[in-house]
Amino acid sequence: MESAVASAFLKSVMGRLFQVLEKEYNKQKGLRQDTLSIQQDVRMIAAAMDDRLHALGRGERRTAVARLYSEEMLGLAHDAQDCIDRIVHRL
């Protein structure tokens, strides 16, 4: 009788444990895909900024708004990359 109770208890606990582990695995798997997507977006932003800065360096004069925008975008790109690095480190 005791072994039947213990067996039922273990099956119940193990079933719940496997459910929790499966959910956590799926979250981590999705997080990795999201992280890769964000990294690609940050690279695209950086490339667009580089293209624009090179174009402005060829004789066009950068306005104050363009300078401010470049600084803001660069700061955003750095912040996003820092977040991505922290997430990847946790994985």
Secondary structure as UniProt FT lines:
FT   HELIX           2..56
FT   TURN            57..59
FT   HELIX           64..90
//
